Amino acid sequence: MIKAVFFDLDGTLCDSDSAWDLAVKETFQVFHKKAMNISNNALLNGWETVHEKLFQRLDAGRCSMAEVRDSRFHCLFNELNLPSSELPDELNDFLSTRYISNLKLYDDAAVLDEITTLHVGIITNGAHDKNTDSQLSKVNQLGLRERIQSLTISDEIGVRKPHSKIFKLACEKAGVLLTESIMVGDSIGNDIVGANRVNMTSIHINRNSDTSLPDITDGQPDYSVSNLFDILPYLTIK
């Protein structure tokens, strides 16, 4: 019997991609006003290079998401051979502020209010501190704190999805077995693979029906939906 349902945050409950893209665009506009000798192509290439390197370190467990966030503009300035200044921190603060200001819940996140008999939690990768755009801040900003019973964040745990530990600890906090739990998420690699490996029921939210499923056993969700309200029939699985 299902006793708990856990949701991913970014891309599942909230439209983080749109908010991020807009915030980055706004931040780059500020950058160009203060560092006019750098072309947009050089900026974009440097930004992609820096993030690729930082996320390689993150995925290897050599740094936290908070450290990625706090160092991204300092690394960018190094990549572009720009002199050290206060501007990287100013840009980082601006990006964080604009990102969370632009962040919105998907309309179907209202499904949370329909789940009244199960434990409802969030399992998410990201920072756990009080920075403006940490996962903790996002949950509070979006009014989700009052609509869930538990919140499990990767930086708090020390491992990221799809590592089994984060799912196991989330279920322990909820007082339920892994086999009594459902994981709902948009990422095959993080949410579905991670849930499948610990025998949670996995539901893939594929809003645009354009995500091809990888040809691996761990990557096959138990169910696939295009709207979060479509998960409701699966919450009564015996």
VENJORA-V363695 format. One record per residue. RES is the residue in three letters. PHI is phi in degrees with one decimal (none if undefined). OMEGA is omega in degrees with one decimal (999 if undefined). Layout:
# VENJORA-V363695
res->(RES,RES)
phi->(PHI,PHI)
omega->(OMEGA,OMEGA)
This chain:
# VENJORA-V363695
res->(MET,ILE,LYS,ALA,VAL,PHE,PHE,ASP,LEU,ASP,GLY,THR,LEU,CYS,ASP,SER,ASP,SER,ALA,TRP,ASP,LEU,ALA,VAL,LYS,GLU,THR,PHE,GLN,VAL,PHE,HIS,LYS,LYS,ALA,MET,ASN,ILE,SER,ASN,ASN,ALA,LEU,LEU,ASN,GLY,TRP,GLU,THR,VAL,HIS,GLU,LYS,LEU,PHE,GLN,ARG,LEU,ASP,ALA,GLY,ARG,CYS,SER,MET,ALA,GLU,VAL,ARG,ASP,SER,ARG,PHE,HIS,CYS,LEU,PHE,ASN,GLU,LEU,ASN,LEU,PRO,SER,SER,GLU,LEU,PRO,ASP,GLU,LEU,ASN,ASP,PHE,LEU,SER,THR,ARG,TYR,ILE,SER,ASN,LEU,LYS,LEU,TYR,ASP,ASP,ALA,ALA,VAL,LEU,ASP,GLU,ILE,THR,THR,LEU,HIS,VAL,GLY,ILE,ILE,THR,ASN,GLY,ALA,HIS,ASP,LYS,ASN,THR,ASP,SER,GLN,LEU,SER,LYS,VAL,ASN,GLN,LEU,GLY,LEU,ARG,GLU,ARG,ILE,GLN,SER,LEU,THR,ILE,SER,ASP,GLU,ILE,GLY,VAL,ARG,LYS,PRO,HIS,SER,LYS,ILE,PHE,LYS,LEU,ALA,CYS,GLU,LYS,ALA,GLY,VAL,LEU,LEU,THR,GLU,SER,ILE,MET,VAL,GLY,ASP,SER,ILE,GLY,ASN,ASP,ILE,VAL,GLY,ALA,ASN,ARG,VAL,ASN,MET,THR,SER,ILE,HIS,ILE,ASN,ARG,ASN,SER,ASP,THR,SER,LEU,PRO,ASP,ILE,THR,ASP,GLY,GLN,PRO,ASP,TYR,SER,VAL,SER,ASN,LEU,PHE,ASP,ILE,LEU,PRO,TYR,LEU,THR,ILE,LYS)
phi->(none,-77.5,-118.7,-148.7,-129.3,-113.3,-116.4,-70.1,-99.0,-72.2,84.8,-112.3,-95.3,-133.1,-86.7,-72.7,-62.7,-64.1,-65.3,-65.8,-59.3,-67.4,-65.2,-64.3,-59.3,-65.2,-70.0,-65.1,-63.2,-66.0,-56.4,-65.7,-69.2,-108.8,-138.9,-70.1,-84.2,-103.4,-71.6,-66.3,-63.4,-63.9,-64.4,-63.6,-64.3,-64.3,-61.2,-66.5,-63.1,-62.8,-66.9,-61.7,-66.7,-66.0,-74.9,-64.0,-65.3,-62.9,-65.9,-85.2,76.9,-94.8,-160.1,-98.3,-64.9,-61.7,-70.1,-59.4,-59.4,-73.3,-103.0,-60.2,-79.2,-65.1,-66.4,-63.1,-64.2,-64.9,-62.0,-93.3,57.5,-94.3,-67.8,-65.6,-162.3,-84.3,-61.1,-55.9,-69.0,-63.9,-65.7,-65.0,-65.0,-64.0,-60.6,-60.6,-66.1,-68.4,-60.4,-71.5,-68.3,-86.0,-72.5,-136.4,-72.4,-68.2,-57.3,-77.9,-65.2,-62.6,-60.3,-56.6,-77.0,-91.7,-98.3,-111.0,-110.5,-117.0,-69.4,-116.9,-136.6,-123.1,-121.0,-141.9,-84.4,148.9,-80.4,-113.6,-85.6,-97.4,-58.6,-54.3,-113.9,-70.9,-61.8,-61.5,-67.1,-60.9,-59.2,-69.3,-61.9,-86.1,71.8,-89.0,-56.0,-79.2,-109.0,-130.2,-105.1,-150.2,-138.1,-122.3,-119.1,-58.5,-61.7,-68.3,-85.0,98.7,-138.6,-110.8,-55.7,-96.2,-57.1,-60.8,-58.9,-68.3,-73.2,-63.8,-67.7,-61.7,-70.7,-62.2,-61.0,-81.9,71.9,-129.5,-80.6,-58.8,-72.0,-99.2,-125.0,-117.2,-115.1,-114.5,-160.9,-93.5,-96.8,-63.2,-65.6,-92.6,-83.9,-74.3,-59.3,-61.6,-65.9,-61.4,-69.2,-112.3,68.3,-80.7,-71.7,-111.9,-125.4,-93.6,-92.6,-117.9,-63.4,-104.4,52.6,-120.8,-95.0,-78.9,-81.4,-66.4,-85.3,-135.1,-59.6,-63.2,-93.4,-93.8,-70.0,-66.4,-143.5,-132.8,-133.7,-110.0,-145.6,-61.8,-64.9,-72.7,-80.1,-54.7,-62.8,-82.9,-78.6,-105.6,-61.4,-88.6)
omega->(179.3,179.9,-177.8,173.9,-179.9,179.7,163.3,-179.3,-174.3,-179.9,178.9,177.7,-178.9,-177.0,-175.7,-178.1,-180.0,-180.0,-179.8,-178.7,179.8,-179.6,178.2,178.6,179.4,-179.1,177.9,176.3,176.1,179.0,-176.3,177.2,-174.4,178.2,-168.7,-177.7,179.6,179.9,-179.9,178.6,179.0,178.9,-179.2,179.5,178.4,178.9,179.8,-179.8,-179.3,-178.9,177.5,179.8,-178.3,-178.7,171.3,176.6,180.0,-178.3,178.9,179.1,-176.9,175.7,178.6,176.6,177.5,178.8,174.4,-178.4,-173.8,-176.0,-170.0,-178.8,174.4,177.1,178.5,179.7,175.6,-179.7,-177.9,-179.4,176.7,-178.1,177.9,-179.5,176.6,-175.3,178.7,179.3,178.0,179.7,180.0,177.9,179.7,179.5,-179.6,-178.9,-179.3,-180.0,-176.4,176.5,-178.7,-173.3,-179.4,172.4,168.5,-179.8,-176.3,171.9,175.3,176.6,178.9,-178.5,179.7,-176.8,-172.3,-174.9,-178.9,169.9,179.2,-179.1,175.3,172.8,-172.0,171.8,176.5,-177.0,-176.0,-175.8,-176.5,175.4,-175.3,-175.5,174.2,177.7,177.7,179.8,179.4,-178.9,179.0,-178.3,-176.5,178.2,-177.8,-175.5,-177.1,-174.2,178.9,179.2,179.2,179.6,-179.3,-173.8,-173.1,-178.9,177.7,-175.6,-178.4,174.0,-178.1,168.6,17.0,-179.2,-175.8,-173.4,-174.9,178.0,-179.8,-179.7,178.1,179.5,176.3,178.7,-178.0,-179.4,-179.5,175.2,176.7,-179.2,177.0,-170.8,176.6,172.9,179.8,-179.6,-178.1,-176.1,176.4,-175.1,-177.6,-171.7,-174.3,178.0,-179.2,-180.0,-178.7,-176.3,179.4,175.6,167.4,171.5,-176.3,176.5,180.0,173.7,-176.1,-169.4,-176.6,-179.4,-176.7,179.9,178.5,-178.5,179.8,-177.4,176.2,-175.9,-177.9,-175.8,-179.5,179.6,174.5,179.3,176.8,-178.8,177.5,-179.8,-175.7,178.1,-179.8,178.6,-171.5,179.3,-176.7,-177.9,-179.5,-179.8,179.4,999)
